[in-house]
Amino acid sequence: MAFLSFPSRLWSVSVLTALLAAAVHTNVSSDDELLQPVTSDETVSVGGTVTLTCRVAQSDNSSLQWSNTAQQTLYFGEKRALRDNRIQLNRSTPTELTITISEVQLSDEGEYTCSIFTMPVRTARATVTVLGVPGKPQITGYEDAVQEGGKVTLTCTSMGSKPPAKLHWYRGVQELKGRPDVVESTPGEPTYKVISELTLEVTRDDDNALIGCAVDHPSLAPGDKRTEQPLRVLFSPEVYIQPENDLPREGEKFYLQCIGNGNPEPNSYIWEKKDGELPQLAKVDNAFLRFEMLNKSDNGIYLCYAENGIGKNQGEYALLVQGTYLTHEAKGSDDAPDADTAIINAEGGHSGAEDKKEYFI
């Protein structure tokens, strides 16, 4: 039977000791990880509720504890330690301690600590970020109607945001480019006032347009806070003449209406006939030119001038009076659209034959 020499025996003992030490160290490290609390950072808006959860993978019956930013104990296991009704226990087990803080304030922001009272005590931290909710934007700078071609400068202001909000301008759904936001700190508060300006050169298309200012902030859903300012633009009238119908007939009553689309509405109308005087039987009635009985001598181009205090423009209409066409067989005027004289056509020669007569004037 062979025996190990002394140096060999010493080497074997050393190896065994090292293996045992490594195994103990591995177990200790594993225990450390199992008993180490795990938390997560949270973000909440002012007025909201934040949930703080602390977990360990394995319990050795040591208690878990939550402390606030001032290291005041909030809950030790299921036992309340701080008299603040906003802070409530959500769940308490040997491996988890979850609490909620409602009606969150800006002062609640900071680092919260979860501890497990092992030997030694193990801790984990959770940072709570509180968002200051921006106020509804206010638009100033618009006082009265602006004349076409003029400029208007609008200012949008939103208070109370943290971090600073971003402001966006819109005309309806189209985004407009304003000046860069100006950010100012709120005295005595960790919040900000944000200001943006927009200058517009207005056209008649901007009349009754809605200019909106919307707040962009992580505490808000898109479009949550938006203010709109309607614009009123003054512009000269666009003028056109509307006939009573499209087929003015000789001998009938008829009128032309002068329509002026302006802001304000036209308050003065002037009627003229190009290259001549108005017919004697045509009467001016403000925006209307009324014909008591149409005659072919009324043919010509009629002009209407409309004025609204901002400007004056004209419209024109070419009047072509249609002749009257009569027939025993009720033929339409389309049968002889260019006839100017009366035609009598009597077809006879046979006893008892009915004369056929047509009249076109």
C-alpha positions in Angstrom: 0.0 0.0 0.0 1.5 3.3 -1.0 1.4 6.4 1.2 1.4 10.1 0.2 4.5 12.0 1.1 4.2 14.9 3.5 4.5 17.6 0.8 1.8 15.8 -1.3 -0.5 15.6 1.8 -0.1 19.3 2.5 -0.9 20.2 -1.1 -4.1 18.2 -1.0 -5.3 19.8 2.2 -4.6 23.2 0.8 -6.7 22.4 -2.3 -9.6 21.1 -0.2 -9.5 24.2 2.0 -9.6 26.5 -1.1 -12.5 24.6 -2.5 -14.5 24.8 0.7 -13.7 28.6 1.0 -14.9 29.1 -2.6 -18.1 27.2 -1.9 -18.8 29.3 1.3 -18.1 32.5 -0.6 -20.4 31.4 -3.4 -23.2 30.7 -0.9 -22.7 34.1 0.8 -22.8 35.9 -2.6 -25.9 34.1 -3.5 -27.5 35.0 -0.2 -26.5 38.6 -0.7 -28.3 38.7 -4.1 -31.4 36.9 -2.8 -31.7 39.3 0.1 -30.9 42.5 -1.8 -34.0 44.7 -2.2 -35.0 45.7 -5.7 -36.9 48.9 -6.5 -37.6 51.1 -9.6 -37.6 54.8 -10.3 -41.1 56.3 -10.9 -42.5 59.4 -12.6 -45.8 61.0 -11.6 -47.7 64.2 -12.3 -48.8 66.6 -9.6 -52.1 65.5 -8.2 -51.5 61.9 -9.3 -50.7 58.7 -7.4 -47.3 56.9 -7.4 -46.7 53.3 -6.4 -43.5 52.3 -4.7 -42.6 48.6 -4.7 -39.7 46.9 -3.0 -39.0 43.2 -3.4 -36.5 40.6 -2.3 -36.1 37.2 -4.0 -35.9 35.3 -0.7 -37.0 36.1 2.9 -35.1 35.3 6.1 -38.1 36.8 8.1 -36.4 40.2 8.2 -38.8 43.1 7.8 -38.9 45.5 4.8 -39.2 49.3 5.4 -39.9 52.3 3.2 -38.5 55.7 4.1 -39.1 59.1 2.5 -36.7 61.7 1.2 -36.1 63.0 4.7 -35.3 59.4 5.9 -38.6 59.3 7.9 -40.0 55.8 8.1 -43.3 55.5 6.1 -44.0 51.8 6.7 -42.2 49.1 8.6 -43.7 46.0 7.2 -47.5 46.5 7.5 -47.1 49.0 10.3 -47.7 52.7 9.5 -45.0 54.9 10.9 -45.9 58.4 9.5 -49.3 60.0 9.9 -49.9 61.0 6.3 -53.3 59.8 5.0 -52.0 60.2 1.4 -49.6 57.3 2.0 -51.3 53.9 2.1 -50.2 50.3 2.3 -50.8 48.3 -0.9 -49.2 45.0 -0.2 -47.0 43.5 2.6 -45.5 40.0 2.5 -42.2 38.6 3.6 -40.7 39.3 0.1 -42.6 42.5 -0.9 -43.6 45.9 0.5 -45.7 48.1 -1.8 -47.1 51.5 -0.8 -48.9 54.3 -2.7 -48.7 58.1 -2.3 -51.8 59.9 -3.6 -52.3 63.6 -4.4 -48.6 63.9 -5.1 -47.1 67.3 -4.6 -43.9 68.8 -6.0 -42.3 68.5 -2.6 -42.7 64.7 -2.7 -40.0 64.5 -5.4 -36.7 62.9 -4.4 -35.1 59.7 -3.4 -37.0 57.1 -1.4 -35.2 54.2 0.4 -36.2 50.6 0.9 -34.4 48.7 3.7 -34.3 45.1 4.9 -33.0 44.6 8.4 -30.6 41.7 7.9 -27.1 41.6 9.2 -25.8 43.9 7.7 -28.8 46.1 6.7 -29.4 46.1 2.9 -30.9 49.1 1.1 -32.2 50.1 -2.4 -33.2 53.5 -3.6 -36.0 54.7 -5.9 -36.1 58.2 -7.4 -39.5 59.8 -7.7 -39.8 62.5 -10.3 -42.8 64.8 -10.0 -44.0 66.6 -13.2 -45.5 70.0 -12.8 -48.6 70.1 -14.9 -48.7 73.2 -17.1 -51.8 75.5 -16.9 -54.1 76.1 -19.9 -52.4 78.5 -22.3 -53.6 82.1 -22.5 -53.5 84.1 -25.8 -53.2 87.8 -25.6 -52.4 90.6 -28.1 -55.6 90.5 -30.2 -57.9 93.4 -29.4 -59.9 94.3 -32.6 -60.4 93.4 -36.2 -57.3 93.8 -38.5 -57.4 95.1 -42.0 -56.3 92.9 -44.8 -52.5 93.1 -45.3 -52.0 94.3 -41.7 -50.1 92.4 -39.0 -51.1 91.0 -35.7 -48.8 89.7 -32.9 -50.2 87.1 -30.5 -48.6 86.0 -27.3 -49.2 82.6 -25.7 -48.4 82.0 -22.0 -48.5 78.8 -19.9 -47.7 78.6 -16.2 -46.6 75.9 -13.8 -44.8 73.3 -15.9 -41.9 71.2 -14.8 -39.9 70.5 -16.8 -40.6 73.5 -19.0 -43.4 72.9 -21.5 -43.2 73.5 -25.3 -45.7 75.7 -27.1 -47.0 75.1 -30.6 -49.1 77.4 -32.8 -51.8 76.3 -35.2 -54.2 77.7 -37.8 -56.9 75.1 -37.7 -54.9 71.9 -38.0 -51.9 73.5 -39.8 -48.9 74.2 -37.6 -47.4 77.7 -37.7 -43.9 78.7 -36.8 -43.7 81.2 -33.9 -40.7 82.7 -32.2 -38.6 80.4 -29.9 -40.1 79.8 -26.5 -39.0 82.0 -23.6 -38.7 80.1 -20.3 -38.8 81.9 -17.0 -38.5 80.4 -13.5 -41.4 80.8 -11.2 -40.3 82.7 -8.0 -40.3 80.4 -5.0 -41.4 77.4 -7.0 -39.6 74.7 -9.0 -41.8 75.4 -12.0 -41.6 77.5 -15.1 -43.5 80.0 -17.2 -43.2 79.5 -20.9 -44.0 82.3 -23.4 -44.2 82.2 -27.2 -45.1 84.8 -29.8 -46.6 84.6 -33.3 -46.8 87.4 -35.9 -49.2 87.0 -38.8 -49.7 89.1 -41.9 -53.4 88.6 -42.4 -55.4 88.0 -45.6 -59.1 87.8 -46.2 -58.7 84.0 -45.9 -57.8 84.5 -42.3 -61.3 86.0 -41.5 -62.9 83.8 -38.8 -59.8 81.6 -38.7 -59.0 80.0 -35.4 -55.4 80.5 -34.2 -54.6 77.9 -31.6 -51.8 77.6 -29.0 -51.2 74.1 -27.7 -49.1 72.8 -24.8 -46.7 69.9 -25.3 -45.6 68.3 -22.0 -45.0 64.7 -20.7 -47.7 65.1 -18.2 -50.3 65.7 -20.9 -51.9 63.8 -23.7 -51.7 65.5 -27.1 -54.3 68.2 -27.4 -55.2 68.1 -23.7 -54.6 71.8 -23.2 -55.2 74.2 -26.2 -56.6 77.6 -26.5 -58.0 79.2 -29.7 -58.3 82.8 -30.7 -60.7 83.7 -33.7 -59.5 86.4 -36.0 -61.6 89.0 -37.7 -60.2 90.5 -40.8 -61.6 93.6 -42.6 -61.4 93.5 -46.4 -62.9 95.2 -49.5 -65.8 93.3 -51.2 -65.5 90.9 -54.0 -68.4 91.8 -56.3 -70.5 89.8 -58.7 -74.0 90.2 -60.2 -76.6 87.5 -59.8 -79.5 87.4 -62.3 -83.0 86.4 -61.3 -82.8 83.6 -63.8 -80.7 82.6 -66.7 -83.3 83.2 -69.4 -84.6 86.8 -69.3 -87.6 87.1 -71.6 -89.0 90.2 -73.3 -92.1 91.6 -71.7 -91.4 89.9 -68.3 -90.3 91.3 -65.0 -86.6 90.7 -64.1 -84.0 91.8 -61.6 -80.2 91.8 -61.1 -78.8 91.5 -57.6 -75.4 92.9 -56.7 -73.6 90.7 -54.2 -70.5 92.0 -52.4 -68.6 89.5 -50.2 -66.6 91.7 -47.9 -66.1 92.5 -44.2 -68.0 94.4 -43.3 -70.9 93.9 -45.7 -71.2 96.7 -48.4 -73.3 99.7 -47.4 -73.3 101.4 -50.7 -74.3 100.2 -54.2 -74.1 102.1 -57.5 -75.6 100.8 -60.7 -74.5 101.8 -64.2 -75.0 100.7 -67.8 -71.8 100.5 -69.8 -71.8 102.9 -72.8 -75.3 104.3 -71.9 -77.9 105.3 -69.4 -80.0 103.0 -67.3 -83.3 102.1 -69.0 -86.2 104.3 -67.9 -88.1 101.2 -66.7 -85.2 100.0 -64.6 -85.3 101.0 -61.0 -82.4 101.0 -58.6 -83.3 99.4 -55.2 -80.0 99.4 -53.3 -78.4 96.1 -54.2 -81.1 95.3 -56.8 -81.7 96.6 -60.3 -85.3 95.8 -61.1 -86.8 95.8 -64.6 -90.6 96.3 -64.8 -90.8 95.0 -68.3 -87.9 93.7 -70.3 -87.2 95.0 -73.8 -84.5 94.1 -76.3 -83.3 97.7 -76.0 -82.3 96.7 -72.4 -79.5 94.5 -73.8 -76.0 95.5 -72.7 -73.4 95.3 -70.0 -74.5 96.4 -66.5 -72.0 97.4 -63.8 -72.5 97.4 -60.0 -70.1 99.2 -57.6 -70.1 98.0 -54.0 -68.3 99.8 -51.2 -68.0 98.9 -47.5 -65.7 101.6 -46.1 -62.6 99.4 -46.6 -62.6 99.4 -50.4 -64.7 99.6 -53.5 -65.0 97.0 -56.3 -67.2 96.3 -59.3 -69.0 93.4 -60.9 -70.6 93.2 -64.4 -73.3 91.3 -66.2 -74.1 91.0 -69.9 -77.9 91.1 -70.3 -79.3 89.5 -73.4 -83.1 89.6 -73.6 -84.7 86.6 -75.3 -87.6 87.3 -77.8 -91.1 85.8 -77.3 -92.0 82.7 -79.4 -95.6 81.7 -79.8 -97.1 78.8 -81.8 -100.4 77.0 -82.0 -98.3 73.8 -81.6 -96.5 75.3 -78.5 -93.1 75.1 -80.1 -90.1 76.3 -78.0 -87.9 79.2 -78.8 -85.1 76.9 -79.5 -86.7 76.2 -82.9 -85.8 79.7 -84.0 -83.3 81.2 -81.5 -82.1 83.9 -83.9 -85.5 85.1 -85.3 -86.1 88.8 -84.8 -89.3 89.4 -86.9 -92.8 88.0 -86.9 -93.4 85.3 -89.5 -96.9 84.2 -90.5 -97.0 80.9 -92.4 -100.4 79.9 -93.6 -100.5 76.6 -95.3 -103.8 76.0 -97.0 -105.3 75.5 -100.5 -107.4 72.5 -99.5 -111.0 72.7 -98.4 -111.3 72.2 -94.6 -107.6 72.3 -94.0 -106.6 74.1 -90.7 -104.2 77.0 -91.1 -100.9 76.6 -89.3 -99.7 79.8 -87.9 -96.5 80.6 -86.0 -95.5 83.9 -84.4 -92.0 84.7 -83.2 -91.3 88.2 -82.0 
